[in-house]
């Protein structure tokens, strides 16, 4: 079973920490070792001998690169300072949001605002007992005495006054009087409890059960009124807690009370050691949710894994949420996130092996547990960064509401039929109010424009009459790394929200992907290699010209060194967008470079390619350079491609490999044979302008011949066996004629359609060409040498109409014909393409 997709997803997701506490100053009296054990006082001296503390100290030492000892770590902290170590821990933890219960009162703790320097989003959870104690610590004006009515008025009033500023309430009743809460405590008993509390010395500490139950009930009524969740400490803790009374089963009276049937209740800390009981409650009570902070990382590895497995025995996955329960020290946040990733991967892996989940379901489970469940549950307003999502066919918009403070504008991106990336920009407030649901209007004509003008091609049948809507796909929404006050999101083209337009490129790829899935139960994965030139502006005789960034050779160290500051920013920006980069190097052209992106489901890869091009262009522009993906920007130099690697997956497993004579499965060979057979037609989609064919020349490693081979870069289709795969097995194949002017969704849809045809007709591959193509003379069939020839091949066979869509195909053909006519009459017009691609 190939678990790499699950592993990648778990490691990459930026987590939402639903329950944590304040960090303290370095000179706080709270002992550092206290962050890793519930023991206090003399018992804490023995904590160093526990499995979890030994492991946690080792993990921290590895993170810091310091001596693996308590003394070594504490010295590292002292020398580097709190801000530096906090930055290190939070960056490593990949925490996108934190909800802080600030009711603990550590010595020299930092306020919630301080934490915002280390996480994009920080919110507050209000501890109800602490609020009540703070109120009672204050003297009433005029020397009047406290009554239950007066306390209730002030307490409920304060809860209501902050309800719009917090994200939930929390109770520590388990610590004070236990979870056998009486939701019907009488006013007389509550009044007596208040009196008992007041006669104790100050500061007030509420321990009377009746009064605690009354406070809880009042708080739950406010929580229901304002739709706020209630977090409840359950399970283990320090010795103040009576473990016998912290079993969540004691909450039955509260859960059965009809007044609170709609209140959302979170059982914290995996309820350990009552994890099975918590799982049961979440399965039978709709209002019960689970959080597994604290149990991770304070148990042994076996204890952590068994606890999470027990939670998932009965509980629905969409009710299980992550938190670190980090407190006092940033290291506790890091350990909570790190161990949770390891444990959740282990648990989901076993679920896949046992047959409870398939890979795609496990990936979604990881996404839900670490981020999306909490975002929905706590109604957070922040972007969820994609992270190698499951091989879904449809990318329907999520309901995630994104509105980070500081975001002013949102760019709505689309790519037209001539491969040009375009955008509309709307203010963030308008995006929130209407655009994210209804989109923005765009004339039909926008999908009928060629590369040389912003006017529609008449034969495309798309005119100024009619309007579709660009509806944002919220799952693609991202903060722009080079302009953090703006966001960008890809759009689907719809006649109205929920009704795709027949010309939508993203929908075309989904449609063909759906056919592959339904007929053969396959998913096509893809990965792109981006070649491009970096050009700098010079003045010659008063005219601006663009010349290469440098003149060094292939994989030149000096070339990369000169461009290193640019690529540092590009790779960092792509990483922030969760777009994996596998490799960067200088290419053979003067000022030419290549950025290789990670591999994934074809729709996601096409989306990532669009974002990657935006990123590369923008950061190059920031450095005063122009990045162009044009296939042949100069006839005196080599061209640039967007080589695409393709394979087939089923249930998360690569099924392209096989034991045939070529190292492929039968399905893999048929799929690849279909692509090879239809390649002359596919070129009209993936090499879409006349300039594309100036690149597709012999002896330039661009694949100009209609043949395939193994590890032969002169053939059009190259079977690949990358490092790490067994000898002789082919993991994927590369199509080298794809270039930077192609719409990636339409291009992949054409490749996929050809592969489906190969599967349907059980096509076979010819003999591979594994030697220099020049030795074959006239034996090798040349691919179309011009867009005219490719368009003619496309017109000969209409098989793609049923798969890609008749109307979209008509528009593509019309645009290609217009490209041919224009560039044949304007020989130097290709030079202006550097501004468009």
C-alpha positions in Angstrom: 0.0 0.0 0.0 1.4 3.4 -1.1 1.0 5.6 1.9 3.1 8.5 0.6 0.1 10.7 -0.2 -1.2 10.3 3.4 2.3 10.9 4.9 2.7 14.1 2.8 -0.8 15.3 3.7 -0.2 14.8 7.5 3.2 16.5 7.4 2.1 19.5 5.3 -1.2 20.5 6.8 -1.1 23.8 8.8 -3.0 22.9 12.0 -5.6 24.7 13.9 -4.8 24.5 17.7 -8.2 24.5 19.3 -7.1 24.7 22.9 -3.9 26.1 24.4 -2.7 28.5 27.1 -0.4 31.5 27.6 3.4 31.4 27.2 5.5 32.8 30.1 8.7 34.9 30.2 12.0 33.2 30.6 12.3 34.4 34.1 9.0 33.0 35.2 9.0 30.9 38.4 7.0 28.2 36.6 9.6 25.3 36.2 10.5 24.4 32.6 10.1 20.7 33.4 6.5 21.4 34.4 5.6 21.9 30.8 6.1 18.2 30.1 4.4 16.5 33.1 1.3 17.0 35.2 3.4 16.4 38.3 4.1 19.3 40.6 6.3 19.9 43.6 8.5 17.0 44.8 6.8 14.6 42.3 8.2 16.7 39.4 11.8 15.6 40.3 10.9 12.1 39.1 9.4 13.2 35.8 12.8 13.0 34.1 12.5 9.2 34.4 9.2 8.9 32.5 9.1 7.7 28.9 7.3 10.8 27.6 9.7 13.3 29.2 12.7 11.5 27.9 11.3 11.4 24.4 10.1 15.1 24.5 13.5 16.4 25.7 15.2 14.5 22.9 12.8 15.9 20.3 13.4 19.5 21.6 17.2 19.0 21.5 17.0 17.7 17.9 14.9 20.8 17.0 17.4 23.2 18.6 20.5 21.2 17.7 21.7 21.4 21.3 22.8 19.0 24.0 20.2 16.3 24.7 19.7 17.1 28.4 17.4 19.3 30.5 20.4 21.5 31.3 21.5 21.8 27.7 18.0 22.8 26.5 17.6 25.4 29.3 20.9 26.9 28.5 20.0 27.1 24.8 16.7 28.9 25.8 18.6 31.4 27.9 21.2 32.2 25.3 18.7 32.6 22.4 15.8 34.3 24.1 12.1 33.7 24.1 11.2 35.4 20.8 13.8 33.4 18.9 12.8 30.0 20.3 9.1 30.8 20.0 9.6 31.6 16.3 11.5 28.3 15.9 8.9 26.2 17.6 5.8 27.7 16.0 7.4 27.6 12.5 8.2 23.9 13.0 4.8 23.2 14.4 3.0 24.8 11.3 0.2 26.2 13.4 -2.1 28.5 11.5 -4.5 29.4 14.4 -4.5 29.2 18.2 -7.4 29.4 20.6 -6.0 30.4 24.0 -7.7 29.8 27.4 -6.0 32.6 29.4 -7.6 31.6 32.7 -4.6 29.7 34.2 -2.6 32.7 35.6 1.0 31.6 35.2 3.7 33.7 36.8 4.9 36.4 34.3 2.7 35.1 31.4 2.3 37.0 28.2 -1.1 38.2 27.1 -2.9 36.9 24.1 -1.8 39.8 21.9 1.8 38.8 22.4 1.2 35.4 20.8 0.0 37.0 17.5 3.6 37.5 16.5 4.0 33.7 16.1 0.7 32.6 14.6 -1.5 34.2 11.9 -4.6 33.9 14.0 -5.0 33.9 17.8 -8.4 33.9 19.5 -9.6 33.6 23.1 -11.4 30.9 25.0 -13.0 32.3 28.2 -12.7 30.1 31.4 -16.0 30.6 33.3 -14.7 29.8 36.8 -11.9 32.3 36.4 -14.4 35.0 35.3 -16.6 34.2 38.3 -13.7 34.4 40.7 -12.5 37.7 39.2 -16.0 39.2 39.7 -16.2 38.0 43.3 -12.7 39.3 44.1 -14.1 42.8 43.5 -16.0 44.7 46.2 -19.5 45.8 45.4 -20.0 49.6 45.4 -21.5 51.1 48.6 -20.3 48.2 50.8 -23.3 46.1 49.7 -23.1 42.3 50.0 -23.1 39.8 47.3 -26.4 38.0 46.5 -26.9 35.2 44.0 -29.1 37.5 41.9 -26.5 40.3 41.9 -23.7 37.8 41.0 -25.8 36.3 38.2 -26.6 39.7 36.7 -23.0 40.7 36.6 -21.6 37.3 35.5 -24.2 36.8 32.7 -23.8 40.4 31.7 -20.0 40.0 31.3 -20.4 36.8 29.3 -22.8 38.4 26.9 -20.6 41.5 26.6 -17.7 39.5 25.3 -19.6 36.8 23.4 -18.8 38.4 20.1 -15.1 38.6 20.9 -14.4 35.0 22.0 -14.6 31.6 20.3 -15.8 29.5 23.2 -16.2 29.0 26.9 -14.4 26.5 29.1 -15.1 24.9 32.4 -12.7 23.2 34.9 -15.5 21.8 37.0 -13.6 18.5 36.8 -10.9 20.0 38.9 -13.1 21.6 41.5 -16.1 19.3 42.2 -16.3 16.7 39.4 -18.3 16.3 36.2 -21.5 14.9 37.8 -23.0 18.3 37.2 -26.6 18.9 38.3 -28.2 21.1 35.7 -31.1 21.7 38.0 -29.3 22.9 41.1 -31.8 25.0 43.2 -31.4 28.7 43.8 -31.2 28.0 47.5 -28.3 25.5 47.1 -26.5 27.9 44.8 -27.0 30.8 47.2 -25.5 28.7 50.0 -22.6 27.8 47.8 -21.9 31.4 47.0 -22.0 32.2 50.8 -19.5 29.4 51.5 -17.3 30.7 48.7 -17.3 34.2 50.0 -16.3 33.4 53.6 -13.1 31.8 52.4 -10.0 33.9 52.2 -9.2 35.9 49.1 -8.3 35.6 46.3 -11.5 33.7 45.7 -11.3 30.0 44.7 -14.7 28.5 43.9 -14.9 24.9 45.0 -18.5 24.4 46.2 -20.2 21.9 43.9 -23.6 23.6 43.9 -22.2 27.0 43.1 -20.0 25.5 40.3 -23.0 23.6 38.8 -25.0 26.9 38.9 -22.2 28.8 37.1 -21.9 26.1 34.5 -25.7 26.1 33.9 -25.8 29.8 33.5 -22.8 29.8 31.2 -24.4 27.0 29.1 -27.5 29.1 28.6 -25.4 32.0 27.3 -23.4 29.6 25.1 -26.6 28.4 23.5 -27.9 31.9 23.0 -24.8 33.0 21.3 -23.9 29.7 19.6 -20.6 29.4 21.5 -19.1 26.0 22.2 -18.3 24.9 25.8 -15.0 23.1 26.3 -14.9 20.8 29.3 -11.8 19.4 30.9 -12.1 15.7 31.2 -9.7 12.9 32.1 -6.4 13.3 33.7 -4.6 16.4 35.0 -2.6 17.5 38.0 -3.3 16.1 41.5 -5.9 18.8 42.3 -8.3 16.7 40.2 -10.1 13.7 41.4 -9.7 11.3 38.5 -12.8 9.3 39.5 -15.0 12.3 39.0 -13.5 13.4 35.6 -15.0 10.6 33.6 -17.2 12.2 30.9 -19.9 9.7 31.5 -20.8 11.8 34.6 -22.1 14.4 32.2 -25.2 12.4 31.3 -27.7 14.6 33.1 -26.4 17.7 31.2 -26.4 15.9 27.9 -30.0 14.6 28.4 -31.3 18.0 29.5 -33.5 19.3 26.6 -32.5 22.9 27.3 -29.0 22.2 26.2 -29.6 19.7 23.4 -28.2 22.2 20.9 -25.2 23.3 23.0 -22.0 22.2 21.4 -19.8 20.5 24.0 -16.1 19.6 23.5 -14.6 16.9 25.7 -10.9 18.0 26.1 -7.7 15.9 26.4 -9.1 12.7 24.8 -10.7 12.2 28.2 -7.7 9.9 29.0 -7.9 7.3 30.4 -11.6 7.4 29.6 -11.1 7.7 25.8 -13.6 4.9 25.0 -16.2 6.5 27.1 -15.7 9.8 25.3 -15.9 8.0 22.0 -19.2 6.5 23.0 -20.6 9.9 24.0 -19.6 11.5 20.7 -21.3 8.7 18.8 -24.7 8.9 20.6 -25.0 12.6 21.4 -25.1 15.0 18.5 -23.8 17.9 20.6 -20.6 16.1 21.8 -17.3 16.7 20.1 -13.8 15.5 21.1 -10.4 17.1 21.4 -7.2 15.2 22.0 -4.7 17.8 23.3 -2.7 17.1 26.5 -2.8 13.3 25.9 -0.4 14.1 23.1 2.5 14.3 23.9 2.3 13.5 27.6 1.8 9.7 27.2 4.2 7.1 25.8 4.0 6.4 22.1 1.9 3.3 22.7 -0.4 5.3 25.1 -0.9 8.1 22.5 -1.7 5.7 19.7 -4.0 3.6 21.7 -5.8 6.7 23.1 -6.5 8.1 19.6 -7.6 4.7 18.3 -10.0 4.4 21.2 -11.4 7.9 20.4 -12.0 6.8 16.8 -13.6 3.4 17.7 -17.1 5.0 17.7 -16.7 8.7 17.3 -17.4 10.2 13.9 -14.2 11.6 12.4 -15.8 15.0 11.8 -16.2 15.4 15.5 -12.6 14.8 16.4 -10.3 17.9 16.7 -6.7 18.7 17.3 -5.1 20.9 19.9 -1.7 21.1 21.6 -2.8 22.1 25.1 0.4 24.0 24.8 1.2 26.1 27.9 3.9 28.2 29.5 6.6 27.2 27.0 6.6 27.3 23.1 8.2 23.9 23.1 4.9 22.4 24.4 3.1 23.7 21.3 5.8 22.2 19.0 5.7 18.8 20.8 1.9 18.7 20.7 1.9 19.3 16.9 4.8 17.1 16.1 3.6 14.1 18.1 0.0 14.5 16.8 1.2 14.3 13.2 3.2 11.1 14.0 0.3 9.5 15.9 -2.5 10.5 13.5 -0.4 9.2 10.6 0.1 5.9 12.5 -3.6 5.6 13.4 -4.8 6.5 9.9 -2.2 4.2 8.3 -3.5 1.3 10.3 -7.1 2.2 9.5 -6.1 1.9 5.8 -4.3 -1.4 6.3 -7.3 -2.8 8.2 -9.7 -1.7 5.5 -11.6 0.9 7.6 -10.5 3.7 5.3 -9.0 4.0 1.8 -6.1 6.4 1.2 -8.3 9.3 0.0 -10.6 9.0 3.0 -7.6 8.9 5.3 -6.2 12.1 3.7 -9.5 13.8 4.2 -9.6 12.6 7.7 -6.2 14.1 8.4 -7.4 17.4 6.9 -10.6 17.3 9.0 -8.9 16.4 12.3 -6.1 18.9 12.0 -7.9 21.9 10.6 -11.3 21.8 8.9 -13.3 20.4 11.8 -12.1 23.2 14.1 -12.6 25.9 11.5 -16.2 24.9 11.0 -16.8 24.2 14.7 -15.3 27.4 16.1 -16.4 29.4 13.0 -12.9 30.7 12.4 -12.2 33.1 9.7 -8.9 32.1 8.2 -7.6 30.4 5.0 -6.9 26.7 5.0 -3.8 26.0 2.9 -4.2 23.0 0.6 -1.8 20.2 1.2 -1.9 17.5 -1.4 -5.6 16.9 -1.2 -7.3 13.7 -2.0 -7.8 12.6 -5.6 -11.2 14.2 -5.9 -12.9 14.5 -9.2 -15.0 17.6 -8.3 -13.5 20.6 -6.6 -16.7 22.0 -5.3 -16.3 25.2 -3.3 -16.1 24.8 0.5 -18.1 26.8 2.9 -14.9 28.2 4.5 -15.4 31.9 5.3 -12.0 33.7 5.0 -11.6 37.2 6.3 -8.2 37.9 7.9 -7.7 41.4 9.2 -5.3 43.3 6.9 -6.6 41.6 3.7 -7.8 44.4 1.4 -8.2 42.9 -2.0 -8.9 39.5 -3.5 -7.7 38.5 -7.0 -10.0 36.1 -8.9 -7.8 34.2 -11.4 -8.7 32.3 -14.5 -6.8 31.0 -17.6 -8.5 31.5 -21.0 -8.4 29.1 -24.0 -5.2 30.7 -25.3 -3.5 30.0 -22.1 -3.3 33.5 -20.8 -3.6 34.1 -17.0 -6.0 36.9 -16.1 -7.6 38.2 -13.0 -10.3 40.4 -11.6 -9.7 42.2 -8.3 -12.4 43.0 -5.7 -12.2 44.5 -2.2 -12.2 41.9 0.6 -15.4 43.2 2.1 -17.3 42.8 -1.2 -15.8 39.4 -1.7 -17.1 38.3 1.7 -20.5 39.8 1.2 -21.4 38.5 -2.3 -18.6 37.5 -4.6 -17.5 34.3 -2.8 -21.1 33.0 -3.3 -22.2 34.6 -6.6 -18.9 35.3 -8.4 -18.3 38.2 -10.8 -19.6 38.6 -14.3 -17.5 38.1 -17.4 -18.5 38.3 -21.0 -18.6 35.0 -23.0 -16.1 36.6 -25.4 -13.4 36.3 -22.8 -12.9 32.7 -23.6 -12.6 33.4 -27.3 -9.5 35.6 -27.3 -6.2 34.6 -29.0 -2.7 35.4 -27.9 -2.3 38.5 -30.1 -5.3 40.6 -29.2 -8.0 41.1 -26.6 -10.7 40.7 -29.1 -12.8 37.6 -29.6 -12.3 35.2 -32.6 -15.5 35.2 -34.6 -15.5 31.5 -35.4 -15.3 30.6 -31.7 -19.1 31.3 -31.5 -18.3 33.5 -28.4 -19.4 37.1 -28.7 -20.0 40.2 -26.6 -23.5 38.9 -26.1 -23.9 36.8 -23.0 -22.3 36.7 -19.6 -21.0 33.9 -17.4 -19.9 34.1 -13.8 -16.4 33.6 -12.4 -17.3 31.8 -9.1 -14.3 31.5 -6.7 -13.3 27.9 -5.7 -12.7 28.7 -2.1 -10.6 25.6 -1.6 -7.9 27.4 -3.7 -7.9 30.6 -1.8 -4.5 31.7 -0.7 -2.7 34.7 0.8 -0.4 36.2 -1.8 3.2 35.8 -0.4 4.6 38.8 -2.1 1.7 41.0 -1.2 0.3 39.9 2.1 -2.6 42.4 2.1 -4.1 40.5 -0.9 -5.4 37.1 -1.5 -5.9 35.1 -4.8 -8.3 32.4 -5.7 -9.0 30.4 -8.8 -12.4 30.6 -10.4 -14.8 28.2 -12.1 -16.8 29.5 -15.0 -20.5 29.1 -14.3 -23.7 30.2 -15.9 -24.9 30.6 -12.3 -23.4 29.4 -9.0 -23.4 25.6 -9.1 -24.1 25.3 -12.9 -20.8 24.9 -14.8 -20.4 26.7 -18.1 -19.5 24.3 -21.0 -16.4 26.3 -21.8 -14.9 26.2 -18.3 -11.4 24.6 -18.5 -11.3 23.4 -14.9 -14.7 21.8 -15.4 -13.5 20.1 -18.6 -10.7 18.4 -16.7 -13.0 17.4 -13.9 -15.5 16.0 -16.5 -12.8 13.8 -18.2 -11.4 12.8 -14.9 -14.9 11.7 -13.8 -15.1 9.4 -16.9 -11.7 7.9 -16.1 -12.9 7.2 -12.6 -16.3 5.8 -13.5 -15.2 3.6 -16.3 -11.8 2.4 -15.0 -11.6 3.4 -11.4 -8.4 5.3 -12.1 -7.2 8.8 -11.2 -4.6 10.6 -13.3 -1.7 12.2 -11.4 0.5 14.8 -12.9 3.6 16.9 -12.2 5.1 19.8 -14.2 8.7 20.9 -14.9 8.6 24.7 -15.6 11.3 26.1 -17.9 11.5 29.9 -18.3 13.8 32.7 -19.1 14.8 35.6 -16.8 15.3 38.7 -18.8 16.6 42.1 -17.8 15.8 45.4 -19.4 18.5 47.5 -21.2 18.4 50.7 -23.3 19.9 50.5 -26.8 19.7 53.6 -28.9 16.9 54.9 -26.6 14.8 51.8 -26.9 14.1 49.2 -24.3 15.2 45.7 -25.0 15.1 42.5 -23.0 18.2 40.5 -22.8 19.1 37.3 -20.8 19.8 37.5 -17.1 23.1 35.8 -17.7 25.0 33.7 -20.3 26.1 30.7 -18.3 25.6 27.0 -19.3 23.3 24.2 -18.2 23.3 23.6 -14.4 25.9 26.3 -13.9 26.7 26.9 -10.3 27.6 30.6 -11.0 24.2 31.1 -12.7 22.3 29.7 -9.8 24.4 31.6 -7.4 23.6 34.9 -9.1 19.9 34.1 -9.1 19.9 32.5 -5.6 18.2 35.5 -3.9 15.4 35.3 -6.4 14.9 31.5 -6.0 15.1 31.8 -2.2 12.0 34.0 -2.4 10.3 31.9 -5.1 10.7 28.6 -3.2 9.7 30.2 0.1 6.6 31.7 -1.5 5.6 28.4 -3.1 6.1 26.7 0.2 3.8 29.2 1.9 1.2 28.3 -0.8 1.8 24.6 -0.1 3.1 24.0 -3.6 6.0 21.5 -3.3 9.2 22.3 -5.2 11.3 19.2 -6.0 14.2 20.9 -7.8 15.6 24.2 -9.2 18.5 24.5 -11.7 19.9 26.6 -14.5 18.9 25.4 -17.9 20.8 25.4 -21.2 19.5 28.7 -22.5 21.0 32.0 -21.7 19.2 33.2 -18.6 17.0 30.1 -18.6 16.0 28.2 -15.4 13.8 25.3 -14.4 11.6 24.8 -11.4 10.2 21.3 -10.9 6.9 21.1 -9.0 5.6 18.2 -6.9 3.4 15.5 -8.2 -0.3 15.1 -7.4 -3.9 14.7 -8.7 -4.1 16.3 -12.1 -6.6 19.1 -11.1 -4.5 20.1 -8.1 -1.3 20.0 -10.3 -2.9 22.3 -12.9 -4.0 24.7 -10.2 -0.6 24.7 -8.7 1.0 25.4 -12.0 -1.1 28.5 -12.4 -0.1 29.7 -8.9 3.6 28.9 -9.6 3.7 30.9 -12.7 2.1 33.9 -10.9 4.7 33.5 -8.2 7.7 33.3 -10.5 6.6 36.3 -12.6 5.8 38.4 -9.6 9.0 37.8 -7.7 11.1 38.2 -10.9 9.3 41.6 -11.4 10.1 42.5 -7.8 13.8 42.1 -8.7 13.5 44.2 -11.9 13.4 41.1 -14.2 10.9 39.7 -16.6 10.2 36.0 -16.4 8.7 34.5 -19.6 7.4 31.0 -20.3 7.2 31.6 -24.0 8.2 28.4 -25.9 10.8 30.2 -28.1 11.4 33.8 -27.0 14.6 34.0 -29.2 15.3 32.1 -32.4 19.0 32.1 -31.5 18.5 30.1 -28.3 16.7 26.9 -27.2 13.1 26.9 -26.1 11.2 26.5 -22.9 8.7 23.7 -22.1 6.4 22.7 -19.3 7.2 19.0 -19.4 4.4 17.0 -17.7 4.8 13.7 -16.0 1.7 11.5 -15.9 0.7 8.3 -14.2 -2.4 6.3 -13.1 -3.5 5.8 -9.5 -6.1 3.6 -7.9 -7.0 3.9 -4.2 -3.8 5.9 -3.6 -1.6 3.3 -5.3 0.4 3.8 -8.4 -1.0 1.3 -10.9 1.1 2.4 -13.9 3.9 0.1 -12.9 3.6 -3.6 -13.9 5.5 -6.7 -14.9 5.1 -6.4 -18.7 8.1 -6.4 -21.0 8.2 -2.6 -20.6 7.8 -2.5 -16.8 4.2 -1.1 -17.1 0.8 -2.6 -16.2 -1.5 -3.5 -19.1 -3.6 -0.4 -18.2 -0.6 1.8 -18.0 0.6 0.6 -21.5 -2.8 1.1 -23.0 -3.2 4.6 -21.5 0.3 5.7 -22.7 -0.4 4.1 -26.1 -3.5 6.2 -26.5 -1.5 9.4 -25.7 1.2 8.5 -28.1 -1.3 7.7 -30.9 -3.2 10.9 -30.4 -0.2 13.1 -29.8 -0.5 15.0 -33.2 -4.0 16.1 -32.1 -3.0 16.7 -28.5 -0.4 19.2 -29.7 -3.2 21.6 -30.6 -3.9 21.8 -26.9 -0.4 21.6 -25.3 1.6 23.4 -28.0 -1.0 26.0 -28.8 0.7 28.8 -30.7 2.8 28.8 -33.9 5.8 29.8 -31.7 5.5 26.4 -29.9 6.7 24.6 -33.1 9.8 26.7 -33.3 10.8 24.9 -30.1 9.8 21.4 -31.2 12.9 20.7 -33.3 15.2 17.7 -33.6 18.3 17.5 -31.3 16.9 20.0 -28.8 15.5 17.5 -26.3 12.0 18.7 -27.0 10.5 15.4 -28.3 9.8 16.2 -32.0 9.3 12.5 -33.1 6.1 10.5 -32.5 7.8 7.7 -30.6 8.5 6.7 -27.1 11.5 5.4 -25.2 12.9 4.7 -21.8 15.0 7.6 -20.4 15.4 9.0 -23.9 14.9 12.8 -23.9 14.7 13.1 -27.6 11.5 11.1 -27.9 8.0 12.7 -27.5 6.9 10.4 -24.7 9.5 9.2 -22.2 8.9 6.3 -19.8 10.4 7.3 -16.5 11.9 5.2 -13.7 13.0 7.7 -11.1 15.4 6.9 -8.2 13.7 4.9 -5.5 11.6 2.7 -7.8 12.5 -0.9 -8.5 14.7 -1.5 -11.5 12.8 -2.0 -14.7 9.5 -0.6 -13.4 8.0 2.6 -15.0 6.4 4.9 -12.5 5.1 7.5 -15.0 5.7 8.9 -18.5 6.7 12.4 -19.5 5.3 14.4 -22.4 7.9 16.9 -23.4 5.9 18.9 -25.9 3.7 20.6 -23.3 4.7 24.3 -23.1 4.0 27.5 -21.1 1.3 28.8 -23.4 -1.0 25.9 -22.8 -4.0 26.2 -20.5 -3.0 23.5 -18.0 -6.5 22.2 -17.4 -7.4 21.9 -21.1 -4.0 20.4 -21.9 -4.3 17.8 -19.2 -7.9 17.1 -20.3 -6.7 16.4 -23.8 -4.0 14.0 -22.5 -6.5 12.3 -20.3 -9.0 12.0 -23.2 -6.4 10.3 -25.3 -5.5 8.0 -22.5 -9.1 7.0 -22.1 -9.3 6.2 -25.8 -6.3 4.0 -25.4 -7.9 2.1 -22.5 -11.2 1.7 -24.4 -9.5 0.4 -27.5 -6.8 -1.6 -25.7 -4.1 0.1 -27.8 -0.5 -1.3 -27.7 2.8 0.5 -27.7 5.2 0.1 -30.6 8.8 -0.8 -29.9 10.6 1.8 -27.8 13.3 4.0 -29.3 16.1 3.7 -26.7 19.0 5.0 -28.9 19.9 8.3 -30.5 17.0 9.2 -32.8 19.4 10.5 -35.4 20.4 6.9 -36.2 16.9 6.1 -37.4 17.0 8.4 -40.5 13.6 8.6 -42.1 12.1 5.7 -40.1 10.8 7.9 -37.3 7.6 9.7 -37.8 7.9 13.4 -37.3 5.2 15.1 -35.2 3.4 18.0 -36.7 6.0 20.7 -37.6 3.5 23.5 -37.3 0.2 24.4 -35.6 -1.5 24.1 -38.9 -0.5 20.4 -39.2 -1.6 19.8 -35.6 -5.0 21.5 -36.1 -5.5 19.5 -39.3 -4.8 16.3 -37.3 -7.3 17.4 -34.7 -9.9 18.0 -37.4 -9.5 14.5 -38.8 -10.8 12.8 -35.7 -13.6 14.2 -33.5 -13.2 11.7 -30.6 -12.3 14.5 -28.2 -15.7 16.3 -28.6 -17.6 13.8 -26.4 -14.9 13.9 -23.7 -13.8 17.5 -23.6 -17.0 19.1 -24.9 -18.1 20.1 -28.4 -18.5 23.8 -27.7 -15.1 24.1 -26.0 -13.5 22.2 -28.8 -15.0 24.5 -31.4 -13.7 27.6 -29.5 -10.2 26.0 -29.2 -10.0 25.2 -32.9 -11.2 28.7 -33.9 -8.6 30.3 -31.7 -5.8 28.1 -33.1 -6.8 28.9 -36.6 -6.7 32.7 -35.8 -3.2 32.2 -34.3 -2.1 30.6 -37.5 -3.5 33.3 -39.7 -2.1 36.2 -37.7 1.4 35.0 -37.1 1.9 33.9 -40.7 1.2 37.5 -41.7 3.2 39.1 -38.8 6.5 37.2 -38.6 8.0 39.2 -35.7 4.8 39.4 -33.6 6.0 36.5 -31.5 8.5 38.8 -29.8 5.7 40.5 -27.9 4.5 37.2 -26.4 7.0 37.7 -23.5 4.5 40.2 -22.0 1.6 37.7 -22.2 3.2 34.4 -21.1 
